[in-house]
Amino acid sequence: MSRAEHLPPAFPDRAPWGTAGKLRAWQEAALESYHSHPRKDFLTVATPGAGKTTFALRVAADLLERKIVRAVTVVAPTEHLKTQWAEAAQRAGIRIDAGFRNADGKTARGFSGVAVTYAGVAAHPILHRNRTEARPTLVILDEVHHAGDAKSWGEAILEAFEPATRRLALTGTPFRSDTNPIPFVTYAPGPDGIDRSVPDFVYGYGEALADAVVRPVVFLAYAGQMRWRTRAGDELAATLGEPLTNDLTNQAWRTALDPGGQWMPAVLRAADQRLNEVRRHVPDAGAMVIATDQNNARAYARLIREMTGTAPTVVLSDDKGASKRIAEFSDSEDRWLVAVRMVSEGVDIPRLAVGVYATNASTPLFFAQAVGRFVRARRKGEIASVFLPTVAPLLKHAAELELTRDHVLGKPAPADEDLFAPEEALLEAAQREQGNGDLLGEWQALESEANFDRVMFGGAEFGLPASPGSVEEQEYLGLPGLLDADQVATVLKKRQADQLKAAQRRARREGSTIAPPAEARPVVTSAERSALRRELHALVGAWHHRSGAPHGAIHAELRRVCGGPATAQASVDDLRRRIDTLRKWQTQGKP
């Protein structure tokens, strides 16, 4: 269907702004939705990498051509994104001034509008209100969830852009971990009575993957042994990926990311090997490490230089040359980029195909934005590979990548992992009794090692437990660099089946058996796992009412009897064994 068929009859088919290039199907549909029911505010939720900028600039060109607006203001999270917007607008025939500063007061002659940051607007909202009132203005709020970063920011955005003729809000991740309302976003009660954001158009990762607009993402998770020293001088050890208290998990995770240990070098070597394989099919493919802070970023860069013989590009958030370096890396065929969080959102480097998640940020918003740096498709078959620690929150986010979330105001109903809070509380109480509760102060990473743990794709898990550098790990690192989503799933399933058969043959020769429930990690969707967790929770609740035993004590007893980790990390077969055990208790009584 042509663009003219989507627009009102009075709408010109080709605007002089240079944006008449072919749109993707979702962009055409979003444009039709925008023009079919004109309104002042329009919220578009589209997965990172889908092309929100192109859609927004087409809207801007259309409104400018029809003289509905005479100016455009783009509000972006960072200085780099301002420049990126201006460059994209220039290609679309719209001149946007990314160099505008509050001290300038007015739009420079020859420009159709300006690009500013949320922080810049918050610094002088009245100035931007006056600019908005001076001419009919379209305000494009890029990654609009940032307008809720602070109450003062939200108030400033409301003050500055309330007089706008039109407002177009864009986000790839509308959900936030707080309940600060996002300006100009409509909220409505959900089935549970809690207010949730209401988008006007949604294009999720699952849809984009089906349309080959984004790449399929394969997650490679690494566990390993960690040892560190606490502020009190105690030496502690833990296995990353095993059920731990929140404090212990955070410290083990932090130890893994320490550049002085062996976990990061091992994961970087694996990621570089994966990059080699991808570049056999995609010669200009690049890789990026997302670091927690500048010190770690510099240290990771040294590790990569020692490993490859070539210094990577390093981008730091307070570096004035950051935008230039990002652009140079994007246009080159260099292998590695190391950056802090500023590159996790909105930055467009389409050739990035391999990522290392080396930060302790665990919110679903940050995770989705970080993974979004690797999913932009250029040609059919390109896949993305993201390496990450085996940490429960990250595995959960990876399993739920295709879910579309809304921003929730108020306290939501408990998530699956929250249903088992008594179990976690029981463990934390035991931790405090042993005198190890205060683990968040000064600490020293002592040693770490990395073990390949599992592969995740499409909410399913693949892989058998194996030692570092094993044949299994090498098979997954050697996945072809060009596969579509269906091919990825087929290859992973076949490899897991082959590995299980080989393991069973070895076991028969040795006179032992393979326990598929614990070791094979059968393919299962996150929805199926969630259903089993809920069933287990209901049975625990029923046994609590019958026996009077606390929920936490029941979970602890089930783990003692059946084995396996805490419920949040339990496999499907762990959950089924516990469910079967509880049913036996109900019918036969607890032995």
Secondary structure, DSSP 4 states (H G I P E B T S, - for coil): --HHHHS-TTS-SS-TTS--SPPPHHHHHHHHHHHHS--SEEEEEE-TTS-HHHHHHHHHHHHHHTTS-SEEEEEESSHHHHHHHHHHHHHTT--EETT--GGG-SPPTT-SEEEEEHHHHHH-HHHHHHHHHHS-EEEEETTGGGGGSSHHHHHHHHHHHTT-SEEEEEES----SS-PPPTT--EEE-TTS-EEE--SEEE-HHHHHHTTSB--EEEEEEEEEEEEE-TTS-EEEEEETS---HHHHHHHHHHHH-TTSSHHHHHHHHHHHHHHHHHHHSTT-EEEEEESSHHHHHHHHHHHHHHHSSPPEEE-TT-TTHHHHHHHHHHS---EEEE-GGGGSS---TTEEEEEEES----HHHHHHHHGGG-B-SSTTB-EEEEEE--HHHHHHHHTTT-----B-SPPPPPGGGGGHHHHHHHHHHHHHTT----SSS-EEEEE--EEEEEEETTEEE-----TT-HHHHHHHT--SB--HHHHHHHHHHHHHHHHHHHHHHHHHTT----HHHHT-----HHHHHHHHHHHHHHHHHHHHHH---HHHHHHHHHHHH--S-GGG--HHHHHHHHHHHHHHHHH---
